[in-house]
Amino acid sequence: MNNTIYFDPTCDDDTRRRQLYEGQLVVYSPTANTLAFCEFARSLIKEAFGDLDPETAQYHLPVEEYARILGELKPKFIHHPESKQHLRNILGEFGCDPAETYFDVPKLRSSTSDNYLTSGIAYAWHPHRDTWYSAPQSQINWWIPIYELSTENGMAFHPQYWNRPVKNNSDGYNYYEWNKQHRGASVAQYVKEDPRPLPKPTEAIDLDPQIRLVGPVGSMVLFSAAQLHSSVPNTSGKTRFSIDFRTVHRGDLARKTGAPWVDERCTGSTIRDYLRATDLALLPDDIITMYDDETGHAGELVYDPNRT
Ligand SMILES: [Fe+2]
């Protein structure tokens, strides 16, 4: 196999999705729309931390207080109507057909330095595929740094595991059960340990060689949900803040196109989470039925993306 990192490609969205489904990575330089999204995120972050510099606030606050602040800030960003509008502007600018492209609400992520807070609301991600967490094979992840990145506080890709099975415990993960038990405000309480059953490798894996893409504020990295990736252990002395969101293409879902299945054994599906770029409608029922499984039939377990 070969790995390619495309920088500022001029191809259309169909070609780009195909490349991502083949395990390639795509990087874009900042644009007015991505920078506006970062500026909006920074305004909420600054408001949350008051007089403290958000990148170093962790050194001035008890960890419980820090987790409480993030516990308010993150849902506010996720559900803010302006966040969705910025996201839609970006999809339009980057050639996604808004009638065919559906997105999950954008997330605000943080990675604190020096093991200050690595569980719960600021989880330091072990290597994983999002497809171990019930994402469809055609999901694409978009990732944007909000402050200046360094190689010590970004994200790492492990493309040697593309299309190569990794022993993992995703068979214990059901998305509907997960939403019922673990989604919501309680995450901020996990400051010392994190009891949530998060699928991970159950065999030793080679973290190196790994790829760390360090772009400027407002740059974007696109990758397949099946790409193995992890948080870089942050030793930079600064908290990293980033935005990420996920997209799916209705036509690809209907055709069952996407990255190859490798080692995913989770149940349930995130298929009900995506909102159409034109009008925020959910995916049509025929698509949901294709991706649902028998675990989705207990109606109360199904996540409602409009719930706060
Ligand atoms: Fe992930």
Residues whose N, C-alpha, C, O or C-beta is under 5 A from the ligand:
A	BS01	LIG	D130
